[in-house]
Amino acid sequence: MKVYFTFDPRPDLKEGILQDFPTIEFIFHEKIDHAVLKEAEVVVTYGEDLGEQHVSIAEKLKWIMVASAGIEKMPQKEIAERGIVVSNVRGIHKIPMAESVLAHILSYKRGLTWIYEQEKKAGWSRKPKATELHGSTALILGPGAIGSEIGRLLQAFGVHTIGCNRSGHQADYMDDMISFSTLQKALSSSDIVISVLPSTPGTRHLLQSEHFEAMKDTTLFMNFGRGDLVSTDVLMDALNEDEIAHAILDVYEEEPLPSSHPFWQMTNVTVSPHVSSHSSRYLERSLEIFKTNLKKWLEGDTELINKMDITKGY
Amino acid sequence: MKVYFTFDPRPDLKEGILQDFPTIEFIFHEKIDHAVLKEAEVVVTYGEDLGEQHVSIAEKLKWIMVASAGIEKMPQKEIAERGIVVSNVRGIHKIPMAESVLAHILSYKRGLTWIYEQEKKAGWSRKPKATELHGSTALILGPGAIGSEIGRLLQAFGVHTIGCNRSGHQADYMDDMISFSTLQKALSSSDIVISVLPSTPGTRHLLQSEHFEAMKDTTLFMNFGRGDLVSTDVLMDALNEDEIAHAILDVYEEEPLPSSHPFWQMTNVTVSPHVSSHSSRYLERSLEIFKTNLKKWLEGDTELINKMDITKGY
């Protein structure tokens, strides 16, 4: 059995895999090699390099392990038709992402960018624009594994959390729950609006002009899910017309964000280059899930950890 | 009865005081006026403007309400001899200070300064130096109201907390407790060392060269208590010799930190200009405590909220 990694992990991590599975043939190769692909039963990928053509070449392929969360760049229809099992590393993002979201919120509230600018000028001033997170209300779009972890941490800071998903069904660490259809009303009572929604037909351009108009002009808006939650033009207008106070963005409709894009220069926008889930421990954790799943696979168990429903996109 | 404020609060806050106590004569005056001081029974001060001479002029003075935490600039001996009651606003710092400490830690761990620098260059790079807070060990020097609040939040992030005070007696939200005398040993197992200790004879230059030598070279050191915890030279040496990875400082032996001081330029030092307790809600909260205490005082009750032992310095 051949397992094809379309990336090349750190030597110590590769060594761990080889030792645990001495009978399996592993190929580590940073580019897609058609000859290898043709023979592979399992492909381990970051999810951005597999096209429709690759899936048809990979005629023995039965399981794709995606070492990331998003599968929107994968040929979902072809994969579903072939009945190829897809699993991802959902859950391992939760810690670094929630820490990044909290880092950005606290930095904004406690005036860290002001402190860093003072430091550059060697300027001792004690007039920061510092407010508190405590007592705020946060609306969390997408209270799944990551969103609930953000909710848990926000609650520890004395924040009232409102979760928002399609159904409005209760989610962990949310003081209140609403559904997408009642979103408009909740926006006017929120100080922070955070999205960690995936990209699905139901979330694409979910936020429209009227949603930003409904927000407080002091609102901090954060998109850490997917860039197509809101059209760039709608967001630009909301910021230019001061309908909200600030946006912290980790994802964009076009990535990389072009260097000429106004977001880079706008003082009411913080641009993060889609790095909020990055962590020095990321791949280590991904491969732990992979190894557990590979053991199941070898025993004929296809109910893998984080098995996805490719037709639904999550 | 005369109550002398040596600062001038916002009009709405003054109005609230005047309405609640119509029979009391309040004087709000940003500079110390000797004639007013002579007649005042109560002085409300930020604690940095009262010298020995002022206390002797204030012959009717019975209560000093300090709208800050530190009293090290006050003439403690004279105040104690006269039996003047001193109270402060301990406790109101806990929320903004703990939020600032967490903001700085998370910014450091999640690479926010790197993100902000990228943004200035309009540079899309996805190679941040981001690590995680989760799973770290933090040593908290001074686990009182503020230190315990920091401990509570760190625990929510999956951090192992070690408290350190003079006695080694248990404090809230600390997984382990040690005393000053066993500090050396705990340093080598800590990833983050945070001090929120006040300035007392027992804490002055508590940290010596050997303590920094005992820390991991990856340690993040934070002083958010008082600048005299460690001599500037000792700290400079530890940083220059890479005995620790980074220092985030809010307090200094000399404040303001002179603009020529090397700390401003050192890439392994973050200079915060003693603002970690600042909050737009600071004075509002201070005056709530003051009003409650003034009611007690008028009823002859001198067991005020946050009454201090001036001889001990806290």
HADDOCK unambig.tbl for C-alpha pairs under 7 A between the chains (distance, minus, plus):
assign (segid A and resid 96 and name CA) (segid B and resid 132 and name CA) 6.17 0.50 0.50
assign (segid A and resid 99 and name CA) (segid B and resid 106 and name CA) 6.78 0.50 0.50
assign (segid A and resid 100 and name CA) (segid B and resid 110 and name CA) 5.92 0.50 0.50
assign (segid A and resid 103 and name CA) (segid B and resid 103 and name CA) 5.75 0.50 0.50
assign (segid A and resid 103 and name CA) (segid B and resid 106 and name CA) 4.89 0.50 0.50
assign (segid A and resid 103 and name CA) (segid B and resid 107 and name CA) 5.39 0.50 0.50
assign (segid A and resid 106 and name CA) (segid B and resid 99 and name CA) 6.80 0.50 0.50
assign (segid A and resid 106 and name CA) (segid B and resid 103 and name CA) 4.89 0.50 0.50
assign (segid A and resid 107 and name CA) (segid B and resid 103 and name CA) 5.39 0.50 0.50
assign (segid A and resid 110 and name CA) (segid B and resid 100 and name CA) 5.91 0.50 0.50
assign (segid A and resid 115 and name CA) (segid B and resid 272 and name CA) 5.94 0.50 0.50
assign (segid A and resid 119 and name CA) (segid B and resid 264 and name CA) 6.00 0.50 0.50
assign (segid A and resid 119 and name CA) (segid B and resid 271 and name CA) 6.07 0.50 0.50
assign (segid A and resid 122 and name CA) (segid B and resid 259 and name CA) 5.35 0.50 0.50
assign (segid A and resid 122 and name CA) (segid B and resid 264 and name CA) 5.62 0.50 0.50
assign (segid A and resid 123 and name CA) (segid B and resid 259 and name CA) 6.73 0.50 0.50
assign (segid A and resid 124 and name CA) (segid B and resid 256 and name CA) 6.27 0.50 0.50
assign (segid A and resid 124 and name CA) (segid B and resid 257 and name CA) 6.95 0.50 0.50
assign (segid A and resid 124 and name CA) (segid B and resid 273 and name CA) 5.76 0.50 0.50
assign (segid A and resid 125 and name CA) (segid B and resid 273 and name CA) 6.45 0.50 0.50
assign (segid A and resid 126 and name CA) (segid B and resid 273 and name CA) 6.20 0.50 0.50
assign (segid A and resid 126 and name CA) (segid B and resid 274 and name CA) 6.99 0.50 0.50
assign (segid A and resid 126 and name CA) (segid B and resid 275 and name CA) 6.04 0.50 0.50
assign (segid A and resid 130 and name CA) (segid B and resid 278 and name CA) 6.42 0.50 0.50
assign (segid A and resid 130 and name CA) (segid B and resid 279 and name CA) 5.36 0.50 0.50
assign (segid A and resid 130 and name CA) (segid B and resid 280 and name CA) 6.47 0.50 0.50
assign (segid A and resid 131 and name CA) (segid B and resid 279 and name CA) 5.07 0.50 0.50
assign (segid A and resid 131 and name CA) (segid B and resid 280 and name CA) 5.40 0.50 0.50
assign (segid A and resid 132 and name CA) (segid B and resid 96 and name CA) 6.17 0.50 0.50
assign (segid A and resid 132 and name CA) (segid B and resid 279 and name CA) 6.56 0.50 0.50
assign (segid A and resid 153 and name CA) (segid B and resid 156 and name CA) 6.64 0.50 0.50
assign (segid A and resid 156 and name CA) (segid B and resid 153 and name CA) 6.64 0.50 0.50
assign (segid A and resid 156 and name CA) (segid B and resid 156 and name CA) 6.94 0.50 0.50
assign (segid A and resid 256 and name CA) (segid B and resid 124 and name CA) 6.25 0.50 0.50
assign (segid A and resid 257 and name CA) (segid B and resid 124 and name CA) 6.94 0.50 0.50
assign (segid A and resid 259 and name CA) (segid B and resid 122 and name CA) 5.34 0.50 0.50
assign (segid A and resid 259 and name CA) (segid B and resid 123 and name CA) 6.72 0.50 0.50
assign (segid A and resid 264 and name CA) (segid B and resid 119 and name CA) 5.99 0.50 0.50
assign (segid A and resid 264 and name CA) (segid B and resid 122 and name CA) 5.61 0.50 0.50
assign (segid A and resid 271 and name CA) (segid B and resid 119 and name CA) 6.08 0.50 0.50
assign (segid A and resid 272 and name CA) (segid B and resid 115 and name CA) 5.95 0.50 0.50
assign (segid A and resid 273 and name CA) (segid B and resid 124 and name CA) 5.76 0.50 0.50
assign (segid A and resid 273 and name CA) (segid B and resid 125 and name CA) 6.45 0.50 0.50
assign (segid A and resid 273 and name CA) (segid B and resid 126 and name CA) 6.22 0.50 0.50
assign (segid A and resid 274 and name CA) (segid B and resid 126 and name CA) 6.99 0.50 0.50
assign (segid A and resid 275 and name CA) (segid B and resid 126 and name CA) 6.04 0.50 0.50
assign (segid A and resid 278 and name CA) (segid B and resid 130 and name CA) 6.43 0.50 0.50
assign (segid A and resid 279 and name CA) (segid B and resid 130 and name CA) 5.37 0.50 0.50
assign (segid A and resid 279 and name CA) (segid B and resid 131 and name CA) 5.08 0.50 0.50
assign (segid A and resid 279 and name CA) (segid B and resid 132 and name CA) 6.56 0.50 0.50
assign (segid A and resid 280 and name CA) (segid B and resid 130 and name CA) 6.48 0.50 0.50
assign (segid A and resid 280 and name CA) (segid B and resid 131 and name CA) 5.40 0.50 0.50
